[in-house]
Amino acid sequence: MSKLENLASIVKFEGNTETLVWKHPIEDFNYGSQLIVHESQEAIFFRDGQALDLFGPGRYTLETHQLPLMEKAYQLPTDSEVTFHSEVYYINLATVMGVKWGTDSKVRMFDPASGLHVEIGACGEFNIRVVNSRKLLTKLVGTAGVLSQSEIVGTDGKSYFRAMIMTQVKSYLAQAIKESGINILEVDERLIELSTALRDKLNVYLEEYGLTIPEFFVSRVITPDDDPNYKKLKEQYAAQYLLVREEQIKQKEAEAAAERKAVEARTAAQLKMIGAQGEAEALRIKKKGEADAYKMQAEAEAMEMKMKGFTYQQETARKVGMEAMQNGITGGGSGNGAGAIGDLAGLGVGLGAMGGVINLTKDAMMPMMDTASTMGQNVGNAITGTWDCSCGNKGIVGNFCNMCGQKRPQTTPQDTWDCSCGNKGIVGNFCNMCGKKRGE
């Protein structure tokens, strides 16, 4: 069997997920060998402690164009039977899940609100994975053949990072609570915020070794329930909470009272507005009803006048004439036709209007017209020298009535008067042309 048959022709790693770094046992490879890298793996070639070529998932033929750094270091020939010495490390890039952690002692912290010191502890889990294979190999693995999960975060004395992680957690737990403004009595409500703050602090240190913690969980903060300072702290916060709550209740009550008054004021204003609107609507309906009634009455009167053949002016003149006639007959005049005519003229009814009224109300005006005729006859008698006595004796010649002895009335020219309408020598109390009363 030739020497070449003892060389590795296929390079691969079929390890478990607990192994983070594995060194291939064969260190001599022939040019043209096959390199197999599985998913979630990386392979790195080392020489003399120096990381050279790095390969991700896939199948590779070890040739010069695949090993540029290796070729530079070895100056490899193209002869496929030439061997080269190198160390091959496989790195598991899968995330290691559910690594448990917990503080091995209490963490002393100061509460600035109360001025008290209390001691707390914490525990939980985290996930970790490799993000830089070169850093992990050069700074942590060195010449070791294998690096397992337990060696990174295990519980035994060989753990590389557990002590560091616990130290950082204890150092930054109190600081993270303070910087985030977390009340230790309400810390359970803000565990996610506290977890994020601690994860960021830890990753600053792990980055130097090519590692990261993608998720860090604080599942519990252990409080010293038996500590007198912690009990006093709880009492202070309880009293403060009660005072704040009482003030909040008073504020809510004041706001509710103010809102109630505002609602009552708005309600009263709305009721007044509704009442005013109702009164205005009632008044409008009333006035509309009165207007409609007046309109109906006017239309009825107009229809009645139309049926009788009257015009509005004629009807008005008739009503005035009737009232004037009524006043002249019963209104306390001189008791004769002259008084009635005078009162009629005193109402401001002209002779033309009187004629219209007489034509419309002939029967009602007939007695008045008879009285006026008698007056005209008496006036004529006075002019001719005879006179009529009130006892009924007519055509008397002389100064005394030969029936009753009544003295003749004086009808001298001094009893006549001139009217402003132009009528002159008027005998009586009213103008026989315009009806104006004597002396006006």
Secondary structure, DSSP 8 states (H G I E B T S, - for coil): --GGGGSEEEE-----TTEEEEE-S--EEEEEEEEEE-TTEEEEEEETTEEEEEE-SEEEE--TTT-HHHHHHH---S-TT-EEE-EEEEEE-S-EEEEEEE-SS-EEEEETTTTEEEEEEEEEEEEEEES-HHHHIIIIITT-SEEEHHHHH-SSTT-SSHHHHHHHHHHHHHHHHHHTT--GGGGGGGHHHHHHHHHHHHHHHHGGGTEEEEEEEEEEEE--TT-HHHHHHHHHHHHHHHHHHHHHHHHHHHHHHHHHHHHHHHHHHHHHHHHHHHHHHHHHHHHHHHHHHHHHHHHHHHHHHHHHT--HHHHHHHHHHHHHHHHHHHS--SSSHHHHHHHHHHTT--HHHHHHHHHHSHHHHHHHHHHHHHHHHHHHHHHHT-B--TTS--SB-SSB-TTT--B-----GGG-B--TTS--SB-SSB-TTT--BTT-
